[in-house]
Amino acid sequence: MSRLLAAAFLALAGCSTGGGLATRALEIGPDAPIFVEITRVQGWFSNTSSPVELSVDVENISDFDVTIQRITVQSDGRSAFGIDAVSKPVNELISEHENFTLDVNTWGRQTRSLRPNEASEIVLFVRVLLTNGDSYTAGYSVRVESSGRFF
C-alpha cells in the first residue's frame, strides 16, 4: 500500500482576478463598497497540521467610509487540502478609496489523497462583515504544488 507523504508547498506571491496562483471563484457583487483579495499565502501542507499564513487585503472602493467588524477565512471542506477556519475581530475604519490588510495565521493540512484528475488546489472563502451588518464573501482557488510522494 502506498503512503502519500503529502508534502505540498503553497505559495502565493500575489493574486488578483487575472492570473497568478489564485483566481477569484466568486464575485462579491457590482454594488459592494469593498474589494477583497488574498494577497499572500505561505505554508506547508502535510498529513499533520502545519502553520499557514495569509494576508487579506480589503479595499474600500466606495465614496464613503466603511468599518470592518470581522474577517473570517475558511476552506470549502471538499478539497484534499484544508485550513482551520479563523475569524478575527477587526473594528477598522477604512476611508474611501483606501486599503486595509490583515495578516492571518492558521493551521493547514492535507486531509486526504488527491482523487484521479482532481486539481491540486485549496478553495478559500473570505467573509468580511461590516459594522452596518452587511456581509460580503469572496472565494478563491489557490493551486497547491506537490513536492513529492513516498511509497
C-alpha positions in Angstrom: 0.0 0.0 0.0 1.5 3.3 -1.0 1.6 6.1 1.5 1.5 9.7 0.3 3.7 11.7 2.5 1.5 14.5 1.3 4.0 17.3 1.1 2.8 20.3 -0.7 4.0 23.8 -0.6 1.6 26.7 -1.1 3.0 30.0 -2.1 1.1 32.9 -3.4 3.2 35.9 -4.4 0.2 38.0 -5.4 -3.3 37.1 -6.6 -5.9 39.0 -8.5 -8.8 38.2 -10.7 -6.5 37.9 -13.7 -3.8 35.2 -13.3 -1.3 34.3 -10.6 -1.6 31.2 -8.4 -5.0 32.2 -7.1 -8.1 33.0 -9.1 -11.3 34.6 -7.9 -14.1 31.9 -7.8 -16.9 34.1 -6.6 -17.5 37.7 -7.2 -18.8 39.9 -4.3 -21.1 41.9 -6.5 -21.1 45.1 -8.5 -22.7 47.2 -5.8 -20.4 46.2 -3.0 -18.5 49.0 -1.3 -15.4 46.8 -0.9 -13.0 44.7 -3.0 -11.3 41.7 -1.3 -8.1 39.9 -2.3 -5.9 37.3 -0.7 -2.5 38.8 -1.4 -0.2 36.2 0.3 -0.5 32.6 1.3 2.5 30.7 2.7 2.6 27.3 4.3 3.4 23.7 4.1 0.7 21.0 3.8 1.3 17.6 5.1 -0.8 14.9 6.8 -0.2 16.7 10.1 -1.2 20.3 10.9 1.3 22.9 9.8 1.3 26.7 10.1 -0.3 28.7 7.2 0.0 32.4 6.9 -2.4 34.5 4.8 -2.8 38.2 4.0 -6.3 39.5 3.2 -6.5 43.0 1.6 -9.8 44.9 1.8 -10.1 48.0 -0.4 -12.8 50.5 0.1 -14.0 51.2 -3.4 -16.9 53.4 -2.4 -17.2 57.2 -1.9 -17.8 56.8 1.8 -16.0 55.4 4.9 -16.7 51.8 5.9 -15.8 50.0 9.1 -14.8 46.3 9.1 -16.1 44.5 12.1 -14.8 41.0 11.4 -12.9 39.0 8.8 -13.3 35.2 8.5 -11.2 32.8 6.4 -12.1 29.2 5.8 -11.6 26.4 3.3 -14.5 24.8 1.5 -14.1 21.4 3.2 -14.3 19.4 -0.1 -10.8 19.5 -1.5 -7.9 17.4 -0.4 -6.4 20.4 1.4 -7.9 22.4 4.2 -7.2 25.0 6.8 -8.7 25.6 10.3 -11.3 28.4 10.0 -10.2 31.6 11.6 -12.3 34.6 12.4 -10.7 37.8 13.6 -12.4 40.9 15.1 -11.1 43.9 13.3 -13.1 47.1 14.0 -11.1 49.1 11.5 -12.4 52.2 9.7 -11.3 52.4 6.1 -11.6 55.8 4.4 -12.9 56.0 0.9 -10.5 54.5 -1.7 -8.1 53.3 1.0 -6.9 49.7 1.8 -6.6 47.6 5.0 -4.5 44.4 5.2 -5.0 41.8 7.8 -2.4 39.0 8.4 -4.0 35.8 9.4 -2.2 32.8 11.0 -3.9 29.4 11.0 -3.2 25.7 10.5 -3.5 23.7 7.3 -3.2 20.0 6.3 -3.8 17.6 3.5 -6.9 15.8 4.6 -6.9 13.0 2.0 -5.1 11.9 -1.2 -6.0 13.6 -4.4 -8.6 11.8 -6.5 -7.8 10.9 -10.1 -7.9 14.0 -12.2 -8.6 16.2 -9.2 -7.0 19.6 -9.2 -4.3 20.2 -6.6 -5.8 23.2 -5.1 -7.5 24.6 -2.0 -10.6 26.7 -2.2 -10.7 29.5 0.4 -13.6 31.8 1.3 -13.1 35.2 2.8 -16.1 36.8 4.6 -15.9 40.5 5.5 -18.5 41.7 8.0 -19.1 45.5 8.2 -20.4 47.3 11.3 -23.6 48.2 9.5 -24.4 44.5 9.3 -23.6 44.0 5.6 -21.5 40.9 4.8 -19.5 40.1 1.7 -17.9 36.8 0.8 -15.3 36.1 -1.9 -14.0 32.7 -2.9 -10.5 31.9 -4.2 -9.0 28.8 -5.8 -5.3 28.5 -4.8 -3.1 26.0 -6.5 -1.0 23.7 -4.3 2.2 22.5 -5.7 3.2 18.9 -4.8 6.8 18.3 -3.6 6.7 14.5 -3.9 5.3 11.1 -2.9 7.0 8.4 -0.9 5.9 4.8 -1.1 
